[in-house]
Each structure stands twice: as C-alpha cells, then as structure tokens.
Amino acid sequence: MDAVSWEFYVKQLSNYEIDGPSVLLLDNFECNVSEAGQRVVAEEANVTVVPLPPNSTAACQSLDVAVMGSLKAKNADQLVWHYGWYS
C-alpha cells in the first residue's frame, strides 16, 4: 500500500477500532512498510508498523492460520449473539 492508501484505510476504517498505542505487524513487502506509509499510520492512529524479518512469511503461516481461525470463529459467535441468529 502506498501512503495515500494507508491514509484512507487508517482514517476511514481502522481508526474506529484503535483505542490506544498499537503495533501492526506486516510482511516486509516494500510498499507495506515504506517510510511514508509508516508515518501516516503513526500520525493518524498512534500505531507503530513493525515489518516481519525477510523470508519469514512461510514460517509464520501456521501462526496466521491458528490466530485468524480462532478470531473468525469468535467473530462469528459474536454476530450470532448480537443479531440473534439462532437456528
């Protein structure tokens, strides 16, 4: 993402969910961790961008699956509870 995309994302979407200083872990793809993009995120949302070490994405994949799988399950449970979608 370039700085303009980061600014849109932070201002329009994620700023509603960030209550205090936070850390955002990203792969080290250059456009994700550019200085301009990091500056926008830090200024708009009080978030520090931390790039993962080079070539570590494959090693982190199982962690991603474990964390995201449980997060998605909890979010689904919350939606069911909130909207009363019981079968």
N, CA, C and O atoms as a GROMACS GRO file, in nm:
protein
  348
    1MET      N    1   0.084  -0.118   0.000
    1MET     CA    2   0.000   0.000   0.000
    1MET      C    3   0.088   0.124   0.000
    1MET      O    4   0.191   0.128   0.067
    2ASP      N    5   0.048   0.223  -0.074
    2ASP     CA    6   0.122   0.348  -0.070
    2ASP      C    7   0.066   0.436   0.043
    2ASP      O    8  -0.030   0.399   0.110
    3ALA      N    9   0.128   0.550   0.062
    3ALA     CA   10   0.089   0.638   0.173
    3ALA      C   11  -0.056   0.684   0.161
    3ALA      O   12  -0.125   0.699   0.262
    4VAL      N   13  -0.103   0.707   0.039
    4VAL     CA   14  -0.242   0.752   0.020
    4VAL      C   15  -0.339   0.642   0.062
    4VAL      O   16  -0.439   0.669   0.128
    5SER      N   17  -0.310   0.518   0.024
    5SER     CA   18  -0.396   0.406   0.063
    5SER      C   19  -0.396   0.387   0.214
    5SER      O   20  -0.500   0.365   0.274
    6TRP      N   21  -0.277   0.396   0.274
    6TRP     CA   22  -0.268   0.384   0.420
    6TRP      C   23  -0.352   0.491   0.487
    6TRP      O   24  -0.426   0.463   0.582
    7GLU      N   25  -0.340   0.613   0.438
    7GLU     CA   26  -0.414   0.723   0.500
    7GLU      C   27  -0.564   0.699   0.492
    7GLU      O   28  -0.635   0.720   0.590
    8PHE      N   29  -0.612   0.655   0.377
    8PHE     CA   30  -0.755   0.625   0.363
    8PHE      C   31  -0.795   0.515   0.459
    8PHE      O   32  -0.895   0.528   0.531
    9TYR      N   33  -0.719   0.407   0.462
    9TYR     CA   34  -0.752   0.294   0.548
    9TYR      C   35  -0.756   0.335   0.694
    9TYR      O   36  -0.851   0.303   0.766
   10VAL      N   37  -0.654   0.406   0.738
   10VAL     CA   38  -0.645   0.444   0.879
   10VAL      C   39  -0.755   0.542   0.916
   10VAL      O   40  -0.819   0.526   1.021
   11LYS      N   41  -0.778   0.642   0.834
   11LYS     CA   42  -0.880   0.742   0.867
   11LYS      C   43  -1.022   0.685   0.859
   11LYS      O   44  -1.104   0.712   0.947
   12GLN      N   45  -1.050   0.608   0.757
   12GLN     CA   46  -1.187   0.564   0.733
   12GLN      C   47  -1.226   0.434   0.803
   12GLN      O   48  -1.342   0.415   0.837
   13LEU      N   49  -1.130   0.346   0.825
   13LEU     CA   50  -1.167   0.213   0.875
   13LEU      C   51  -1.111   0.181   1.011
   13LEU      O   52  -1.186   0.163   1.107
   14SER      N   53  -0.980   0.174   1.021
   14SER     CA   54  -0.922   0.120   1.144
   14SER      C   55  -0.921   0.218   1.260
   14SER      O   56  -0.911   0.175   1.375
   15ASN      N   57  -0.931   0.344   1.235
   15ASN     CA   58  -0.926   0.441   1.344
   15ASN      C   59  -1.042   0.424   1.442
   15ASN      O   60  -1.032   0.464   1.557
   16TYR      N   61  -1.151   0.365   1.396
   16TYR     CA   62  -1.266   0.342   1.484
   16TYR      C   63  -1.241   0.231   1.584
   16TYR      O   64  -1.310   0.223   1.686
   17GLU      N   65  -1.145   0.145   1.558
   17GLU     CA   66  -1.121   0.029   1.642
   17GLU      C   67  -0.996   0.041   1.728
   17GLU      O   68  -0.973  -0.045   1.813
   18ILE      N   69  -0.917   0.143   1.711
   18ILE     CA   70  -0.790   0.156   1.783
   18ILE      C   71  -0.810   0.251   1.900
   18ILE      O   72  -0.836   0.370   1.880
   19ASP      N   73  -0.797   0.198   2.022
   19ASP     CA   74  -0.821   0.278   2.141
   19ASP      C   75  -0.695   0.335   2.204
   19ASP      O   76  -0.703   0.428   2.284
   20GLY      N   77  -0.580   0.282   2.170
   20GLY     CA   78  -0.455   0.329   2.230
   20GLY      C   79  -0.337   0.289   2.143
   20GLY      O   80  -0.356   0.237   2.033
   21PRO      N   81  -0.217   0.313   2.192
   21PRO     CA   82  -0.098   0.276   2.114
   21PRO      C   83  -0.103   0.128   2.075
   21PRO      O   84  -0.134   0.042   2.157
   22SER      N   85  -0.071   0.101   1.949
   22SER     CA   86  -0.079  -0.036   1.897
   22SER      C   87   0.040  -0.065   1.807
   22SER      O   88   0.113   0.025   1.765
   23VAL      N   89   0.057  -0.194   1.777
   23VAL     CA   90   0.161  -0.240   1.686
   23VAL      C   91   0.094  -0.314   1.572
   23VAL      O   92   0.006  -0.397   1.595
   24LEU      N   93   0.135  -0.286   1.450
   24LEU     CA   94   0.083  -0.354   1.332
   24LEU      C   95   0.198  -0.431   1.268
   24LEU      O   96   0.294  -0.372   1.220
   25LEU      N   97   0.188  -0.564   1.268
   25LEU     CA   98   0.289  -0.650   1.207
   25LEU      C   99   0.254  -0.671   1.060
   25LEU      O  100   0.142  -0.710   1.028
   26LEU      N  101   0.350  -0.646   0.972
   26LEU     CA  102   0.328  -0.662   0.828
   26LEU      C  103   0.444  -0.738   0.767
   26LEU      O  104   0.555  -0.738   0.819
   27ASP      N  105   0.415  -0.804   0.653
   27ASP     CA  106   0.528  -0.863   0.581
   27ASP      C  107   0.616  -0.748   0.533
   27ASP      O  108   0.576  -0.632   0.537
   28ASN      N  109   0.734  -0.781   0.488
   28ASN     CA  110   0.830  -0.675   0.456
   28ASN      C  111   0.824  -0.632   0.310
   28ASN      O  112   0.923  -0.581   0.257
   29PHE      N  113   0.712  -0.652   0.244
   29PHE     CA  114   0.694  -0.603   0.108
   29PHE      C  115   0.708  -0.451   0.111
   29PHE      O  116   0.645  -0.384   0.194
   30GLU      N  117   0.790  -0.396   0.024
   30GLU     CA  118   0.831  -0.256   0.032
   30GLU      C  119   0.715  -0.157   0.044
   30GLU      O  120   0.722  -0.065   0.125
   31CYS      N  121   0.610  -0.175  -0.034
   31CYS     CA  122   0.502  -0.077  -0.027
   31CYS      C  123   0.426  -0.086   0.105
   31CYS      O  124   0.360   0.011   0.144
   32ASN      N  125   0.432  -0.199   0.175
   32ASN     CA  126   0.365  -0.210   0.304
   32ASN      C  127   0.439  -0.135   0.414
   32ASN      O  128   0.376  -0.084   0.507
   33VAL      N  129   0.569  -0.128   0.404
   33VAL     CA  130   0.648  -0.074   0.515
   33VAL      C  131   0.730   0.048   0.474
   33VAL      O  132   0.834   0.075   0.533
   34SER      N  133   0.685   0.122   0.374
   34SER     CA  134   0.758   0.242   0.332
   34SER      C  135   0.757   0.344   0.445
   34SER      O  136   0.668   0.344   0.530
   35GLU      N  137   0.855   0.431   0.445
   35GLU     CA  138   0.862   0.534   0.550
   35GLU      C  139   0.740   0.624   0.547
   35GLU      O  140   0.687   0.661   0.652
   36ALA      N  141   0.695   0.660   0.427
   36ALA     CA  142   0.577   0.747   0.417
   36ALA      C  143   0.454   0.678   0.473
   36ALA      O  144   0.375   0.739   0.545
   37GLY      N  145   0.436   0.550   0.440
   37GLY     CA  146   0.322   0.476   0.492
   37GLY      C  147   0.327   0.460   0.642
   37GLY      O  148   0.225   0.475   0.710
   38GLN      N  149   0.444   0.431   0.696
   38GLN     CA  150   0.459   0.417   0.841
   38GLN      C  151   0.430   0.549   0.911
   38GLN      O  152   0.369   0.551   1.018
   39ARG      N  153   0.472   0.658   0.852
   39ARG     CA  154   0.449   0.790   0.912
   39ARG      C  155   0.299   0.822   0.917
   39ARG      O  156   0.250   0.872   1.018
   40VAL      N  157   0.228   0.792   0.810
   40VAL     CA  158   0.084   0.816   0.806
   40VAL      C  159   0.014   0.736   0.915
   40VAL      O  160  -0.070   0.789   0.988
   41VAL      N  161   0.048   0.608   0.926
   41VAL     CA  162  -0.016   0.522   1.026
   41VAL      C  163   0.015   0.572   1.167
   41VAL      O  164  -0.073   0.574   1.253
   42ALA      N  165   0.139   0.610   1.191
   42ALA     CA  166   0.178   0.658   1.324
   42ALA      C  167   0.105   0.787   1.360
   42ALA      O  168   0.058   0.803   1.472
   43GLU      N  169   0.096   0.879   1.265
   43GLU     CA  170   0.033   1.008   1.292
   43GLU      C  171  -0.118   0.997   1.308
   43GLU      O  172  -0.176   1.061   1.396
   44GLU      N  173  -0.182   0.918   1.225
   44GLU     CA  174  -0.328   0.912   1.224
   44GLU      C  175  -0.386   0.822   1.332
   44GLU      O  176  -0.495   0.850   1.384
   45ALA      N  177  -0.315   0.713   1.367
   45ALA     CA  178  -0.378   0.615   1.456
   45ALA      C  179  -0.292   0.575   1.574
   45ALA      O  180  -0.330   0.485   1.650
   46ASN      N  181  -0.177   0.638   1.592
   46ASN     CA  182  -0.088   0.603   1.703
   46ASN      C  183  -0.049   0.455   1.698
   46ASN      O  184  -0.050   0.385   1.799
   47VAL      N  185  -0.016   0.409   1.577
   47VAL     CA  186   0.021   0.270   1.553
   47VAL      C  187   0.164   0.265   1.501
   47VAL      O  188   0.202   0.343   1.413
   48THR      N  189   0.242   0.173   1.554
   48THR     CA  190   0.378   0.150   1.507
   48THR      C  191   0.377   0.031   1.413
   48THR      O  192   0.329  -0.076   1.449
   49VAL      N  193   0.430   0.050   1.291
   49VAL     CA  194   0.439  -0.058   1.194
   49VAL      C  195   0.571  -0.131   1.216
   49VAL      O  196   0.678  -0.070   1.218
   50VAL      N  197   0.563  -0.263   1.233
   50VAL     CA  198   0.682  -0.346   1.252
   50VAL      C  199   0.685  -0.450   1.140
   50VAL      O  200   0.599  -0.539   1.136
   51PRO      N  201   0.782  -0.440   1.049
   51PRO     CA  202   0.790  -0.540   0.942
   51PRO      C  203   0.846  -0.672   0.994
   51PRO      O  204   0.936  -0.673   1.078
   52LEU      N  205   0.794  -0.782   0.944
   52LEU     CA  206   0.848  -0.913   0.977
   52LEU      C  207   0.985  -0.928   0.910
   52LEU      O  208   1.011  -0.863   0.809
   53PRO      N  209   1.071  -1.011   0.964
   53PRO     CA  210   1.202  -1.033   0.901
   53PRO      C  211   1.184  -1.088   0.759
   53PRO      O  212   1.085  -1.154   0.729
   54PRO      N  213   1.281  -1.061   0.670
   54PRO     CA  214   1.273  -1.112   0.533
   54PRO      C  215   1.257  -1.264   0.531
   54PRO      O  216   1.315  -1.336   0.612
   55ASN      N  217   1.178  -1.312   0.437
   55ASN     CA  218   1.156  -1.455   0.413
   55ASN      C  219   1.096  -1.529   0.532
   55ASN      O  220   1.116  -1.649   0.546
   56SER      N  221   1.023  -1.460   0.618
   56SER     CA  222   0.964  -1.527   0.735
   56SER      C  223   0.815  -1.555   0.717
   56SER      O  224   0.753  -1.614   0.806
   57THR      N  225   0.758  -1.515   0.606
   57THR     CA  226   0.615  -1.532   0.586
   57THR      C  227   0.576  -1.680   0.593
   57THR      O  228   0.476  -1.714   0.656
   58ALA      N  229   0.652  -1.767   0.529
   58ALA     CA  230   0.619  -1.910   0.530
   58ALA      C  231   0.626  -1.967   0.672
   58ALA      O  232   0.544  -2.051   0.709
   59ALA      N  233   0.723  -1.922   0.750
   59ALA     CA  234   0.736  -1.971   0.888
   59ALA      C  235   0.621  -1.922   0.975
   59ALA      O  236   0.583  -1.990   1.071
   60CYS      N  237   0.565  -1.808   0.942
   60CYS     CA  238   0.456  -1.750   1.022
   60CYS      C  239   0.318  -1.798   0.976
   60CYS      O  240   0.218  -1.768   1.042
   61GLN      N  241   0.310  -1.870   0.865
   61GLN     CA  242   0.181  -1.908   0.810
   61GLN      C  243   0.097  -1.990   0.907
   61GLN      O  244  -0.023  -1.967   0.919
   62SER      N  245   0.158  -2.085   0.976
   62SER     CA  246   0.080  -2.167   1.068
   62SER      C  247   0.026  -2.083   1.185
   62SER      O  248  -0.084  -2.107   1.232
   63LEU      N  249   0.103  -1.986   1.230
   63LEU     CA  250   0.056  -1.894   1.333
   63LEU      C  251  -0.062  -1.813   1.281
   63LEU      O  252  -0.161  -1.793   1.351
   64ASP      N  253  -0.051  -1.768   1.158
   64ASP     CA  254  -0.158  -1.691   1.096
   64ASP      C  255  -0.287  -1.773   1.092
   64ASP      O  256  -0.394  -1.722   1.126
   65VAL      N  257  -0.277  -1.897   1.051
   65VAL     CA  258  -0.395  -1.984   1.043
   65VAL      C  259  -0.455  -2.005   1.182
   65VAL      O  260  -0.576  -1.997   1.199
   66ALA      N  261  -0.370  -2.032   1.281
   66ALA     CA  262  -0.419  -2.057   1.416
   66ALA      C  263  -0.487  -1.934   1.476
   66ALA      O  264  -0.595  -1.943   1.534
   67VAL      N  265  -0.424  -1.819   1.462
   67VAL     CA  266  -0.479  -1.696   1.519
   67VAL      C  267  -0.603  -1.652   1.443
   67VAL      O  268  -0.706  -1.623   1.505
   68MET      N  269  -0.595  -1.648   1.312
   68MET     CA  270  -0.709  -1.600   1.234
   68MET      C  271  -0.827  -1.696   1.241
   68MET      O  272  -0.942  -1.652   1.240
   69GLY      N  273  -0.801  -1.826   1.248
   69GLY     CA  274  -0.910  -1.923   1.259
   69GLY      C  275  -0.992  -1.902   1.385
   69GLY      O  276  -1.115  -1.900   1.381
   70SER      N  277  -0.923  -1.888   1.497
   70SER     CA  278  -0.996  -1.867   1.623
   70SER      C  279  -1.062  -1.729   1.627
   70SER      O  280  -1.171  -1.715   1.682
   71LEU      N  281  -0.997  -1.629   1.569
   71LEU     CA  282  -1.056  -1.495   1.564
   71LEU      C  283  -1.185  -1.496   1.481
   71LEU      O  284  -1.286  -1.438   1.521
   72LYS      N  285  -1.181  -1.562   1.366
   72LYS     CA  286  -1.301  -1.570   1.282
   72LYS      C  287  -1.414  -1.644   1.354
   72LYS      O  288  -1.530  -1.604   1.344
   73ALA      N  289  -1.380  -1.750   1.425
   73ALA     CA  290  -1.482  -1.825   1.499
   73ALA      C  291  -1.545  -1.739   1.608
   73ALA      O  292  -1.667  -1.741   1.626
   74LYS      N  293  -1.463  -1.664   1.681
   74LYS     CA  294  -1.516  -1.576   1.786
   74LYS      C  295  -1.603  -1.465   1.726
   74LYS      O  296  -1.708  -1.432   1.780
   75ASN      N  297  -1.559  -1.409   1.613
   75ASN     CA  298  -1.639  -1.305   1.547
   75ASN      C  299  -1.773  -1.361   1.502
   75ASN      O  300  -1.876  -1.294   1.515
   76ALA      N  301  -1.773  -1.482   1.448
   76ALA     CA  302  -1.899  -1.544   1.405
   76ALA      C  303  -1.991  -1.565   1.525
   76ALA      O  304  -2.112  -1.539   1.516
   77ASP      N  305  -1.936  -1.611   1.637
   77ASP     CA  306  -2.017  -1.629   1.758
   77ASP      C  307  -2.076  -1.496   1.804
   77ASP      O  308  -2.192  -1.491   1.846
   78GLN      N  309  -1.997  -1.389   1.798
   78GLN     CA  310  -2.046  -1.258   1.839
   78GLN      C  311  -2.159  -1.209   1.748
   78GLN      O  312  -2.256  -1.152   1.796
   79LEU      N  313  -2.145  -1.233   1.617
   79LEU     CA  314  -2.252  -1.194   1.525
   79LEU      C  315  -2.381  -1.269   1.555
   79LEU      O  316  -2.489  -1.210   1.556
   80VAL      N  317  -2.369  -1.398   1.579
   80VAL     CA  318  -2.487  -1.478   1.612
   80VAL      C  319  -2.552  -1.425   1.738
   80VAL      O  320  -2.674  -1.409   1.743
   81TRP      N  321  -2.473  -1.398   1.840
   81TRP     CA  322  -2.526  -1.347   1.967
   81TRP      C  323  -2.589  -1.209   1.948
   81TRP      O  324  -2.699  -1.184   1.996
   82HIS      N  325  -2.517  -1.120   1.879
   82HIS     CA  326  -2.563  -0.982   1.863
   82HIS      C  327  -2.694  -0.974   1.785
   82HIS      O  328  -2.786  -0.901   1.824
   83TYR      N  329  -2.703  -1.047   1.676
   83TYR     CA  330  -2.820  -1.037   1.590
   83TYR      C  331  -2.926  -1.143   1.619
   83TYR      O  332  -3.032  -1.144   1.557
   84GLY      N  333  -2.897  -1.233   1.713
   84GLY     CA  334  -2.994  -1.335   1.748
   84GLY      C  335  -3.018  -1.437   1.639
   84GLY      O  336  -3.129  -1.488   1.624
   85TRP      N  337  -2.914  -1.468   1.562
   85TRP     CA  338  -2.927  -1.564   1.452
   85TRP      C  339  -2.914  -1.706   1.506
   85TRP      O  340  -2.811  -1.772   1.487
   86TYR      N  341  -3.015  -1.752   1.572
   86TYR     CA  342  -3.013  -1.888   1.627
   86TYR      C  343  -3.094  -1.979   1.537
   86TYR      O  344  -3.194  -1.937   1.478
   87SER      N  345  -3.050  -2.102   1.526
   87SER     CA  346  -3.127  -2.195   1.442
   87SER      C  347  -3.227  -2.272   1.522
   87SER      O  348  -3.301  -2.354   1.468
   0.00000   0.00000   0.00000
